[in-house]
């Protein structure tokens, strides 16, 4: 387990909860990809920020992400993070999306800093379609 990456994920979750989307972009690579849903992706920081603003609105500005069990696999300057991601929101009962996920994140070490290159909160559930 890489405690630095674990801390970065917790800090990113806090930025999402507090809707500090400019701060949130500091956790991503310039060419990062965010899986918005099973069919849509956001590429690059500008699109990812816009996606998070829309996601927050969908969840009535009440989204609370947290991480459960986590496992990390490292190869050089790349880390694959497998994580139980739990979402809470005021309108979670009406959500068309799963609130408990097995996420996959890919982090790369760039300029001495770990940054998220792929943010896929759906994990292998993308294969279920």
PADREN-66229 format. One line per 2 residues: number of its first residue (from 1); their letters; for each residue x, y, z negated of C-alpha. Coordinates in Angstrom, 2 decimals. Example, Ala and Ser with C-alpha at 12.3 -4.5 7.8 and 13.67 -1.06 7.14 Angstrom:
// residues 2
1> as> 12.30/-4.50/-7.80 ~ 13.67/-1.06/-7.14
This chain:
// residues 129
1> xx> 0.00/0.00/0.00 ~ 1.29/3.45/0.91
3> xx> 0.26/5.78/-1.93 ~ 0.97/8.86/0.20
5> xx> -1.51/7.79/2.89 ~ -4.04/6.73/0.25
7> xx> -3.79/10.22/-1.27 ~ -4.15/11.86/2.15
9> xx> -7.34/9.89/2.81 ~ -8.74/10.96/-0.58
11> xx> -7.85/14.60/0.18 ~ -9.53/14.35/3.60
13> xx> -12.66/12.87/1.99 ~ -12.70/15.82/-0.43
15> xx> -12.39/18.29/2.46 ~ -15.37/16.58/4.15
17> xx> -17.44/16.79/0.95 ~ -16.59/20.48/0.58
19> xx> -17.04/21.13/4.33 ~ -13.55/22.64/4.61
21> xx> -13.21/21.60/8.24 ~ -10.23/23.85/9.05
23> xx> -8.33/22.22/6.16 ~ -9.48/18.79/7.34
25> xx> -7.78/19.27/10.71 ~ -4.40/19.41/8.93
27> xx> -4.72/15.64/8.37 ~ -4.92/14.82/12.12
29> xx> -2.45/14.59/14.98 ~ -2.99/17.02/17.87
31> xx> -4.14/14.13/20.10 ~ -6.23/12.34/17.44
33> xx> -9.42/10.44/18.25 ~ -12.51/10.30/16.01
35> xx> -15.17/7.68/16.65 ~ -18.42/9.63/16.26
37> xx> -20.63/6.59/16.80 ~ -20.43/3.37/18.78
39> xx> -20.50/5.22/22.08 ~ -19.07/8.68/21.46
41> xx> -15.53/9.80/20.68 ~ -14.02/13.20/19.89
43> xx> -10.51/13.84/21.27 ~ -8.23/16.49/19.78
45> xx> -8.56/18.68/16.71 ~ -11.05/21.16/18.20
47> xx> -13.50/18.43/19.25 ~ -13.02/16.56/15.95
49> xx> -13.80/19.70/13.96 ~ -16.96/20.30/16.00
51> xx> -17.96/16.65/15.50 ~ -17.56/16.92/11.71
53> xx> -19.71/20.07/11.68 ~ -22.44/18.17/13.56
55> xx> -22.06/15.12/11.30 ~ -22.42/17.35/8.22
57> xx> -25.60/18.87/9.70 ~ -26.99/15.39/10.47
59> xx> -26.53/14.46/6.81 ~ -28.09/17.75/5.65
61> xx> -24.72/19.02/4.43 ~ -24.66/16.41/1.67
63> xx> -22.19/13.81/3.00 ~ -19.95/12.21/0.34
65> xx> -17.40/9.74/1.73 ~ -15.34/7.55/-0.59
67> xx> -13.00/4.63/-0.04 ~ -13.29/1.25/-1.72
69> xx> -10.90/-1.62/-1.20 ~ -8.04/-0.72/1.11
71> xx> -5.23/-2.58/2.89 ~ -2.37/-1.12/4.92
73> xx> -0.15/-2.72/7.53 ~ 3.01/-0.81/8.45
75> xx> 5.22/-1.06/11.53 ~ 7.90/1.63/11.65
77> xx> 6.26/5.05/11.85 ~ 2.74/3.63/12.28
79> xx> 0.31/2.38/9.65 ~ -2.98/0.58/10.24
81> xx> -5.39/1.22/7.37 ~ -8.28/-1.17/6.77
83> xx> -10.72/0.35/4.34 ~ -14.11/-0.18/2.82
85> xx> -15.67/3.23/3.47 ~ -18.76/4.18/1.52
87> xx> -20.98/7.09/2.51 ~ -23.60/8.81/0.40
89> xx> -25.96/11.58/1.47 ~ -29.30/13.03/0.46
91> xx> -30.93/11.52/3.56 ~ -29.08/8.21/3.63
93> xx> -32.33/6.20/3.66 ~ -33.30/7.83/6.97
95> xx> -29.86/7.49/8.56 ~ -29.58/5.39/11.69
97> xx> -25.97/4.66/10.70 ~ -24.52/2.21/8.21
99> xx> -23.54/3.81/4.92 ~ -21.10/1.03/4.06
101> xx> -18.40/0.40/6.62 ~ -15.15/-1.43/7.15
103> xx> -13.13/1.38/8.68 ~ -9.89/1.28/10.62
105> xx> -7.54/4.25/10.63 ~ -4.19/4.59/12.37
107> xx> -1.60/6.92/10.85 ~ 1.63/8.05/12.49
109> xx> 4.60/9.70/10.81 ~ 5.32/12.90/12.75
111> xx> 7.88/15.42/11.57 ~ 8.12/13.69/8.20
113> xx> 4.36/13.84/7.60 ~ 1.71/11.11/7.86
115> xx> -1.13/12.16/10.17 ~ -4.26/10.35/11.28
117> xx> -4.19/9.48/15.00 ~ -7.30/7.27/15.12
119> xx> -10.25/7.70/12.74 ~ -12.71/4.85/13.26
121> xx> -15.09/4.62/10.31 ~ -17.04/1.90/12.19
123> xx> -14.07/-0.47/12.38 ~ -14.76/-3.75/14.14
125> xx> -18.52/-3.14/13.97 ~ -17.96/-1.44/17.34
127> xx> -17.77/-4.96/18.75 ~ -21.30/-5.78/17.57
129> x> -23.01/-3.90/20.40
